Amino acid sequence: MKWDASVILAKNEARKIPKRHRKYLVFFKGRYIMAQSPEKYLNHSCEPNTKEGRLCDVAARDIKKGEELTTDYSVNAPPHIKMKCLCGSRKII
């Protein structure tokens, strides 16, 4: 899944994002990117079925038809955003 990296924010702009939208911020190679649709709908898992590529998510294993796409949010979380993991995985971040 290719990311839409058209909304790039400066650090001070990223800090002003309302709390309910911070979950869509991605920190990639020193840039704050506001995730757009459809990539913003990938859910977190500590055992994801996708992994980060170059401004994209690629399958980390075979994904069954109808299976939810997941990624590890902790990989690209902005430094000032703390995440509480609720994925239920045995491999908690």
C-alpha positions as CSV (number, residue, x, y, z in Angstrom):
1,M,0.0,0.0,0.0
2,K,1.6,3.2,-1.1
3,W,1.4,6.1,1.3
4,D,0.0,9.5,0.3
5,A,2.8,11.7,1.6
6,S,1.3,15.0,0.4
7,V,0.7,16.4,3.9
8,I,4.1,17.0,5.4
9,L,4.2,19.0,8.7
10,A,6.9,20.9,10.5
11,K,7.7,19.8,14.0
12,N,5.8,22.7,15.6
13,E,2.8,22.0,13.3
14,A,2.8,18.3,14.3
15,R,2.8,19.2,18.0
16,K,-0.4,21.3,17.5
17,I,-2.4,18.5,15.9
18,P,-5.5,17.7,18.1
19,K,-5.1,14.6,20.2
20,R,-7.8,12.7,18.3
21,H,-5.9,13.1,15.0
22,R,-2.3,12.4,16.3
23,K,-2.8,8.7,15.7
24,Y,-2.5,9.5,12.0
25,L,0.9,11.2,12.3
26,V,3.9,9.2,10.9
27,F,7.5,10.1,11.5
28,F,9.5,9.0,8.5
29,K,13.1,10.0,7.9
30,G,12.9,13.1,10.0
31,R,9.6,14.3,8.5
32,Y,6.1,14.4,10.0
33,I,3.5,13.0,7.6
34,M,-0.2,13.1,8.2
35,A,-1.4,9.7,7.0
36,Q,-4.2,9.8,4.5
37,S,-6.8,7.3,3.3
38,P,-6.4,4.3,3.0
39,E,-3.1,3.9,4.9
40,K,-4.5,5.7,8.0
41,Y,-6.9,2.8,8.5
42,L,-4.2,0.1,9.0
43,N,-4.5,-1.0,12.6
44,H,-1.6,-1.6,15.0
45,S,-0.3,-5.0,15.9
46,C,3.0,-6.0,17.6
47,E,2.9,-9.0,15.2
48,P,1.9,-7.1,12.0
49,N,1.2,-8.6,8.6
50,T,2.8,-5.6,6.8
51,K,6.1,-3.8,7.3
52,E,7.4,-0.4,6.3
53,G,8.8,-0.1,2.8
54,R,9.8,3.1,1.1
55,L,6.7,5.3,1.8
56,C,4.6,2.2,1.7
57,D,3.5,-0.9,3.6
58,V,4.4,-4.2,2.1
59,A,3.2,-7.7,3.0
60,A,5.5,-9.3,5.7
61,R,3.8,-12.6,5.1
62,D,1.0,-14.1,3.1
63,I,-2.3,-12.2,3.9
64,K,-5.5,-14.1,3.6
65,K,-8.5,-12.7,1.7
66,G,-10.6,-10.6,4.1
67,E,-7.8,-10.5,6.8
68,E,-7.3,-7.1,8.5
69,L,-4.1,-5.3,7.4
70,T,-1.9,-4.4,10.4
71,T,1.3,-2.6,10.9
72,D,3.5,-1.8,13.9
73,Y,2.8,1.8,14.9
74,S,5.8,2.0,17.2
75,V,8.2,1.8,14.2
76,N,7.2,5.3,12.8
77,A,5.6,7.0,15.8
78,P,6.6,10.6,16.2
79,P,9.0,11.1,19.1
80,H,6.6,13.2,21.1
81,I,3.7,10.7,20.8
82,K,3.4,7.9,23.4
83,M,1.4,4.9,22.4
84,K,-0.5,2.5,24.7
85,C,-0.7,-0.8,23.0
86,L,-4.0,-2.7,23.2
87,C,-3.5,-5.2,20.4
88,G,-3.5,-8.2,22.6
89,S,-0.4,-9.7,21.1
90,R,1.9,-11.7,23.3
91,K,4.8,-9.7,21.8
92,I,3.9,-6.3,23.4
93,I,6.0,-3.3,22.4
